[in-house]
Amino acid sequence: MYEFKSTELLQIVREIESLRDHTDNQKREIMLKYPSWDVIHDARLTIFAKVINVANSTQLALTFIGQHLLDPFWWQNTAKEAIPSDSANIYINEYNNFTKIGFVQFVFSSIESGFRIFLRALDPTACNNGAAEFKSIYECLLKSKLSSTPKESIELLDLLRFIRNTIHNNGIYYSRAGTNEQVIYKGRSYQFIYSKAVDFVTWGFIISVVRDLVDLAAQVVFDPNVVILSGTIQDPFALK
């Protein structure tokens, strides 16, 4: 059967909406404090716009599940031939997983591209001109280029990086060295056991850590070393 009922789905939609609003508030706070920054092209603002877009798209996908895919009559009116309920449940679960994976991937990519841009702006020669693996990028940025390292920022990004890596293996954790990994974040231990499935990546968990990720991005943008950068920190991925 499908992993949650329509009432539970509605709660997730509301949490996504809350995340979207929280991200928008962070962006607006920055715009009010630094009105000269280019809202369309400056990476200090587009990093939040990208996450807002991801949240909006995810909310649409989850709403589609709730209003259509969970409705047996929708299947009857849409399908060319009768689809057994067991098969429909499989399709719904797969679409939910597709949506969750897309949410993680696109949010992570939004933050990663922003942090790479910030590092290049602060030190164009660092980490192979900002083209090194992402762990090197965020450790360099957060540990040596800001005025101070945000609390538990490395642990948060390590956690999300391991989660993203499991996506490439259908939820199973693998490492090049064949070893296990552990991340302790906010007092909780998260285990990544080689060749084993990761079972804690629920919607609630993902939304929570993405909110923390948005807050981390705001801390980076508000850091004096980033604020003081003159002109526009050009986001090459921004709409022209």
VEXDREN-2710 file (C-alpha; in Angstrom, 1 decimal):
% VEXDREN-2710
k/r/px/py/pz
1/MET/0.0/0.0/0.0
2/TYR/0.9/3.6/-0.4
3/GLU/3.3/4.9/2.4
4/PHE/0.9/7.5/3.7
5/LYS/-2.7/8.6/3.6
6/SER/-4.1/11.8/2.1
7/THR/-4.1/13.5/5.5
8/GLU/-0.5/12.7/6.0
9/LEU/0.3/13.9/2.5
10/LEU/-1.4/17.2/3.3
11/GLN/0.8/17.7/6.3
12/ILE/3.9/17.2/4.1
13/VAL/2.6/19.7/1.6
14/ARG/2.1/22.2/4.4
15/GLU/5.7/21.5/5.6
16/ILE/7.0/22.1/2.1
17/GLU/5.0/25.3/2.0
18/SER/6.4/26.4/5.3
19/LEU/9.9/25.7/4.1
20/ARG/9.3/27.7/0.9
21/ASP/8.0/30.7/3.0
22/HIS/11.0/30.4/5.4
23/THR/13.4/30.5/2.4
24/ASP/11.6/33.4/0.9
25/ASN/11.8/35.3/4.3
26/GLN/15.5/34.7/4.4
27/LYS/15.8/36.1/0.9
28/ARG/13.6/39.1/1.7
29/GLU/15.7/39.9/4.8
30/ILE/18.8/40.0/2.7
31/MET/17.2/42.2/0.1
32/LEU/16.1/44.7/2.7
33/LYS/19.5/44.9/4.3
34/TYR/21.4/45.0/1.0
35/PRO/19.0/46.7/-1.6
36/SER/21.8/47.3/-4.1
37/TRP/22.3/43.6/-4.7
38/ASP/21.0/42.4/-8.1
39/VAL/18.0/40.2/-7.2
40/ILE/18.2/38.5/-10.6
41/HIS/21.9/37.8/-11.1
42/ASP/23.6/38.0/-7.7
43/ALA/24.3/34.5/-6.3
44/ARG/23.8/35.8/-2.8
45/LEU/20.1/36.0/-3.7
46/THR/19.6/33.5/-6.5
47/ILE/20.8/30.7/-4.1
48/PHE/17.5/31.2/-2.3
49/ALA/15.4/31.7/-5.4
50/LYS/16.5/28.3/-6.6
51/VAL/15.4/26.6/-3.4
52/ILE/12.1/28.4/-3.6
53/ASN/11.5/27.1/-7.1
54/VAL/12.3/23.6/-6.0
55/ALA/9.9/23.8/-3.1
56/ASN/7.2/25.1/-5.4
57/SER/7.7/22.3/-7.9
58/THR/7.7/19.7/-5.1
59/GLN/4.5/21.1/-3.6
60/LEU/2.8/20.8/-7.0
61/ALA/3.9/17.2/-7.4
62/LEU/2.7/16.3/-3.9
63/THR/-0.6/18.1/-4.6
64/PHE/-1.0/16.1/-7.8
65/ILE/-0.6/12.9/-5.8
66/GLY/-3.1/14.0/-3.2
67/GLN/-5.8/15.3/-5.6
68/HIS/-5.4/12.8/-8.4
69/LEU/-3.2/9.8/-7.9
70/LEU/-4.9/8.8/-4.6
71/ASP/-8.3/9.1/-6.2
72/PRO/-9.4/5.8/-7.8
73/PHE/-11.8/7.7/-10.1
74/TRP/-8.8/9.6/-11.6
75/TRP/-7.3/6.3/-12.7
76/GLN/-10.5/5.1/-14.2
77/ASN/-11.0/8.3/-16.2
78/THR/-7.3/8.6/-17.3
79/ALA/-6.1/5.1/-18.1
80/LYS/-7.0/3.4/-21.4
81/GLU/-7.7/0.2/-19.6
82/ALA/-8.4/-0.8/-16.0
83/ILE/-5.4/-0.7/-13.7
84/PRO/-5.5/-2.9/-10.6
85/SER/-5.2/-1.1/-7.3
86/ASP/-2.0/-3.0/-6.5
87/SER/-0.4/-1.7/-9.7
88/ALA/-1.7/1.8/-9.0
89/ASN/-0.1/1.7/-5.5
90/ILE/3.2/0.8/-7.1
91/TYR/3.0/3.7/-9.5
92/ILE/2.1/6.1/-6.7
93/ASN/5.0/4.9/-4.6
94/GLU/7.4/5.3/-7.5
95/TYR/6.1/8.8/-8.3
96/ASN/6.5/9.7/-4.6
97/ASN/10.1/8.4/-4.6
98/PHE/10.8/10.2/-7.9
99/THR/9.5/13.5/-6.3
100/LYS/11.6/13.0/-3.1
101/ILE/14.7/12.2/-5.0
102/GLY/14.2/15.2/-7.2
103/PHE/13.7/17.4/-4.2
104/VAL/17.0/16.3/-2.6
105/GLN/19.0/16.5/-5.8
106/PHE/17.7/19.9/-6.9
107/VAL/18.0/21.5/-3.4
108/PHE/21.5/20.1/-3.0
109/SER/22.5/21.3/-6.5
110/SER/21.2/24.8/-5.7
111/ILE/23.3/25.1/-2.6
112/GLU/26.4/23.4/-4.2
113/SER/26.4/25.8/-7.2
114/GLY/26.0/28.8/-4.9
115/PHE/28.8/27.7/-2.6
116/ARG/31.1/27.1/-5.6
117/ILE/30.3/30.6/-6.8
118/PHE/31.0/32.1/-3.4
119/LEU/34.4/30.3/-3.1
120/ARG/35.5/31.6/-6.6
121/ALA/34.5/35.1/-5.6
122/LEU/36.5/34.9/-2.4
123/ASP/39.5/33.1/-3.8
124/PRO/39.5/32.3/-7.5
125/THR/42.4/29.9/-7.3
126/ALA/41.1/27.8/-4.4
127/CYS/40.1/24.1/-5.0
128/ASN/41.1/24.0/-8.6
129/ASN/39.3/27.2/-9.4
130/GLY/36.2/25.9/-7.6
131/ALA/36.0/22.8/-9.7
132/ALA/37.1/20.2/-7.0
133/GLU/34.8/17.7/-5.4
134/PHE/32.2/19.4/-3.3
135/LYS/33.5/18.2/0.1
136/SER/36.7/20.1/-0.7
137/ILE/34.7/23.1/-1.7
138/TYR/32.6/23.5/1.4
139/GLU/35.4/22.7/3.8
140/CYS/37.6/25.3/2.2
141/LEU/34.7/27.9/2.1
142/LEU/33.4/27.3/5.6
143/LYS/36.6/26.7/7.4
144/SER/39.0/29.2/5.9
145/LYS/37.2/31.8/3.8
146/LEU/34.5/33.0/6.2
147/SER/35.1/35.1/9.3
148/SER/34.0/32.1/11.3
149/THR/32.8/28.6/10.7
150/PRO/29.0/28.2/11.2
151/LYS/28.3/25.6/13.9
152/GLU/27.8/22.0/12.7
153/SER/27.9/23.2/9.1
154/ILE/30.4/20.6/8.0
155/GLU/28.4/17.8/9.6
156/LEU/25.2/19.0/7.9
157/LEU/26.8/19.0/4.5
158/ASP/28.5/15.7/5.1
159/LEU/25.1/14.2/6.1
160/LEU/23.4/15.5/3.0
161/ARG/26.3/14.5/0.7
162/PHE/26.1/10.9/1.9
163/ILE/22.3/10.9/1.4
164/ARG/22.7/12.2/-2.1
165/ASN/25.3/9.6/-2.9
166/THR/22.9/6.8/-1.8
167/ILE/20.4/8.1/-4.4
168/HIS/22.8/6.9/-7.2
169/ASN/22.4/3.3/-5.8
170/ASN/18.7/3.2/-5.1
171/GLY/19.0/4.0/-1.4
172/ILE/22.0/1.7/-0.8
173/TYR/25.2/3.2/0.6
174/TYR/28.5/2.5/-1.1
175/SER/31.9/4.1/-0.8
176/ARG/34.9/3.9/-2.9
177/ALA/37.0/2.6/0.0
178/GLY/34.3/0.0/1.0
179/THR/34.0/1.5/4.5
180/ASN/31.1/2.6/6.7
181/GLU/30.5/6.2/7.6
182/GLN/29.0/8.0/10.6
183/VAL/27.8/11.6/10.9
184/ILE/26.8/13.1/14.3
185/TYR/24.5/16.0/13.7
186/LYS/22.5/17.8/16.4
187/GLY/23.4/15.1/18.9
188/ARG/22.1/12.2/16.8
189/SER/24.2/9.6/15.1
190/TYR/23.5/8.8/11.4
191/GLN/25.0/5.5/10.2
192/PHE/25.9/4.7/6.6
193/ILE/26.7/1.0/6.4
194/TYR/28.4/-0.2/3.3
195/SER/26.0/-2.0/0.9
196/LYS/23.1/-1.5/3.3
197/ALA/19.9/0.6/2.8
198/VAL/19.5/4.0/4.5
199/ASP/16.1/4.0/6.1
200/PHE/15.9/7.3/7.9
201/VAL/15.4/9.5/4.9
202/THR/11.7/10.3/5.4
203/TRP/9.9/13.4/4.1
204/GLY/9.9/14.9/7.5
205/PHE/13.6/14.3/8.0
206/ILE/14.5/15.7/4.5
207/ILE/12.4/18.9/5.0
208/SER/14.0/19.5/8.4
209/VAL/17.6/19.2/7.2
210/VAL/16.8/21.3/4.1
211/ARG/15.5/24.1/6.4
212/ASP/18.9/23.9/8.2
213/LEU/20.6/24.0/4.9
214/VAL/18.7/27.2/4.0
215/ASP/19.7/28.7/7.3
216/LEU/23.3/27.8/6.7
217/ALA/23.2/29.5/3.3
218/ALA/21.9/32.6/5.0
219/GLN/24.8/32.5/7.5
220/VAL/27.2/32.3/4.6
221/VAL/25.6/35.2/2.8
222/PHE/25.5/37.4/5.9
223/ASP/29.2/36.6/6.7
224/PRO/31.2/39.9/6.6
225/ASN/33.7/38.3/4.1
226/VAL/30.9/37.6/1.7
227/VAL/29.0/40.9/2.3
228/ILE/32.0/43.0/1.6
229/LEU/32.5/41.6/-1.9
230/SER/32.0/44.5/-4.3
231/GLY/29.7/44.5/-7.3
232/THR/27.5/41.5/-8.3
233/ILE/28.6/38.0/-7.5
234/GLN/27.4/36.8/-10.9
235/ASP/25.4/33.6/-11.0
236/PRO/26.0/32.2/-14.5
237/PHE/22.9/30.0/-14.1
238/ALA/20.6/33.0/-13.5
239/LEU/18.0/33.9/-16.1
240/LYS/19.1/36.6/-18.5
END
